[in-house]
Amino acid sequence: GNTNTYVYTWTASPETGSGITGSVGGSPALVTPTAGGTYVYTVTAVDAGAGCTTTSTVSVTVKDLPTIST
């Protein structure tokens, strides 16, 4: 379809520490990881009016915060 009225849903694997619990909607989506690790984020876009669905993934490596001692 030409309307491009997509509804976006974001998920993460693993969820723990990724900044997403369950799923997050919207575009853009604001995600703040809480722990270091490698996360695979997946966005699914659905245009129900046109019957179209597309999915894309990205792998992100997050470093742990540095330990600061006084």
HURACOR-V783929 format. One record per pair of residues at least 12 apart in sequence whose ideal C-beta (glycine too) atoms are under 10 Angstrom apart, sorted by sequence separation. I is the first residue (numbers start at 0). J is the second residue. If there is no record, write none. Layout:
BEGIN
[[I & J] [I & J]]
END
This chain:
BEGIN
[[10 & 22] [11 & 23] [18 & 30] [19 & 31] [28 & 40] [42 & 54] [43 & 55] [8 & 21] [9 & 22] [10 & 23] [17 & 30] [18 & 31] [19 & 32] [41 & 54] [42 & 55] [43 & 56] [8 & 22] [9 & 23] [17 & 31] [18 & 32] [28 & 42] [41 & 55] [42 & 56] [7 & 22] [8 & 23] [9 & 24] [17 & 32] [18 & 33] [27 & 42] [40 & 55] [41 & 56] [42 & 57] [7 & 23] [8 & 24] [9 & 25] [16 & 32] [17 & 33] [18 & 34] [26 & 42] [40 & 56] [41 & 57] [7 & 24] [8 & 25] [9 & 26] [16 & 33] [17 & 34] [23 & 40] [39 & 56] [40 & 57] [6 & 24] [7 & 25] [8 & 26] [9 & 27] [15 & 33] [16 & 34] [26 & 44] [39 & 57] [40 & 58] [6 & 25] [7 & 26] [9 & 28] [11 & 30] [15 & 34] [16 & 35] [17 & 36] [19 & 38] [22 & 41] [23 & 42] [38 & 57] [39 & 58] [40 & 59] [6 & 26] [7 & 27] [8 & 28] [9 & 29] [16 & 36] [17 & 37] [18 & 38] [38 & 58] [39 & 59] [5 & 26] [7 & 28] [9 & 30] [11 & 32] [13 & 34] [15 & 36] [17 & 38] [19 & 40] [22 & 43] [37 & 58] [38 & 59] [16 & 38] [17 & 39] [18 & 40] [19 & 41] [37 & 59] [38 & 60] [13 & 36] [15 & 38] [17 & 40] [36 & 59] [37 & 60] [38 & 61] [13 & 37] [14 & 38] [36 & 60] [37 & 61] [12 & 37] [13 & 38] [35 & 60] [36 & 61] [12 & 38] [13 & 39] [35 & 61] [36 & 62] [11 & 38] [12 & 39] [32 & 59] [34 & 61] [35 & 62] [36 & 63] [11 & 39] [12 & 40] [33 & 61] [35 & 63] [10 & 39] [11 & 40] [12 & 41] [30 & 59] [32 & 61] [34 & 63] [35 & 64] [10 & 40] [11 & 41] [31 & 61] [32 & 62] [34 & 64] [9 & 40] [10 & 41] [33 & 64] [9 & 41] [10 & 42] [8 & 41] [9 & 42] [10 & 43] [8 & 42] [9 & 43] [7 & 42] [8 & 43] [7 & 43] [8 & 44] [5 & 42] [6 & 43] [7 & 44] [8 & 45] [5 & 43] [6 & 44] [7 & 45] [5 & 44] [6 & 45] [5 & 45] [6 & 46] [3 & 44] [4 & 45] [5 & 46] [6 & 47] [18 & 59] [4 & 46] [5 & 47] [17 & 59] [3 & 46] [4 & 47] [5 & 48] [18 & 61] [2 & 46] [4 & 48] [5 & 49] [10 & 54] [12 & 56] [17 & 61] [3 & 48] [4 & 49] [16 & 61] [0 & 46] [2 & 48] [3 & 49] [5 & 51] [8 & 54] [10 & 56] [12 & 58] [0 & 47] [2 & 49] [5 & 52] [0 & 48] [1 & 49] [3 & 51] [5 & 53] [11 & 59] [0 & 49] [2 & 51] [0 & 50] [0 & 51]]
END
